[in-house]
């Protein structure tokens, strides 16, 4: 009888420990750059979705994609919210299996955030009229290749236009002061420029000429973190998927969180466009692979990257 009672006590105690472990809140460090592509992360944090999944999120803000990526590789953070795939591919080609993609920010014909702008008083009415003109775009070789790639459908971008690279914070001012005739940019810059009466849209969603859908970026979680705490990784994926569902149900509510995390006010946030997001189970790996192949062809990647192992396998 004593032995039987002892066995039952041990069993009950074990069950209590297991039950408690399932409800323990786990701290996770999430790094983000103030882009609207991080909106699922903002929603999960502000609407209590992380807490509902027993996740205590420590938010760490960075200024550039490279900074937040380096922090993940140093194990200073566990997860990244919403930066571009070119940064991920650049790491993957040299240091395999450092992270897994949780969700993707994607541009489609219905949901996109990129535009080709001209001044509001411009007489240009079609893209082919940009021949002999100046076109502004972001600094960085990837965005330069994006511009060249869609312009190839209208002209020879190496001969017919002059491409000028400029940082995001100077783009609207430069367009207004006629430093270039057109500007390729992404939200919130197009909305701000149009709302201020400085610009109008010449071509909406020019990246659709490169790929449709166009996988812009996504969120990743450290492979080291997943190996340490695989069950927490599942909870993180569930939380992010729930946040994407929330955005689909009420996009306006999601937009109104942007001023807290990004440098735009509520008036611009309400009018700006958002990406489409693919949840973990919705990620189309061949689409991601196609972008990696294009970047290799453009010379942005020095090695071919296989994306088949980059996606988090949700079970």
GITA-V264285 format. One line per field, one symbol per residue. ss: DSSP state (A for helix, B for strand, O for the rest). phi: phi as a letter, one per 30 degrees, with the letter a starting at -180 (. if undefined). A space follows every 50 residues. Layout:
ss: ???
phi: ???
This chain:
ss: OAAAAAAAAAAAAAAAAAAAAAAOOBBBBBBBBOOAAAAAAAAAAAOOAA AAOOBBBBBBBBOOAAAAAAAAAOOOOOBBBBBBAAAAAAAAOOOOOOBB BBBBBBBOOOOOOBBBBBBOOOOOOOAAAAOOOBBBBOOOAAAAAAAAAA AOOOOOOOOOOBBBBOOAAAAAAAAAOOOOOBBBBBOOAAAAAAAOOOBB BBBBOAAAAOOOOBBBBBBBBBAAAAAAOAAAAAAAAAAAAAAAAAAAAO AAAAAOOAAAAOOOOAAAAAAOOOOBBBOAAAOOAAAAAAAAAAAAAOOO OOOOOOOOOOBOOOO
phi: .dddddddddddddddddddddcddcdbcccbcdcdddeededdddcidd ddchccdcdbcbcbddddddddddidbcbccicddedddddddcbdicab dcabcbcbddbabcbccbddcdcdbbddddeiccbcaddjdddddedddd dddbacddccbccbcadedcdddddddidacbbcabeceeddddddidbb ddbdhdddddabdcddalcbbddeddddbdddedddddddddddeddddb ddedddddedcbdbddddedcdccddbcdedcdcedddddddddddddid cdbdcccdcdddcdb
